[in-house]
Amino acid sequence: MKTFTVEEAKQNLDAVLEYAENGGTAIIIDEDEKAYQLVATIVPKKGPRRPGSAKGKIIITDEFYEPLPELKPYME
């Protein structure tokens, strides 16, 4: 783990990113003593959407279509 000031990180951004990419954790500290942690991760690519992929996973019963008890006075 290495710490950098914001100015150091701006001037050496390529080095900071390379450090994180190689498994390191870069901590960037600003003037207000707030710290930001930079860690490289791999974001998995999402494939194309498949229409109908949720078919059969959601079941709507007949009870769903019944009027709500709170609304009965308005329906009479």
Secondary structure, DSSP 8 states (H G I E B T S, - for coil): -EEEEHHHHHHTHHHHHHHHHTT--EEEE-TTS-EEEE------------TTTTTTT----GGGGS--GGGHHHH-
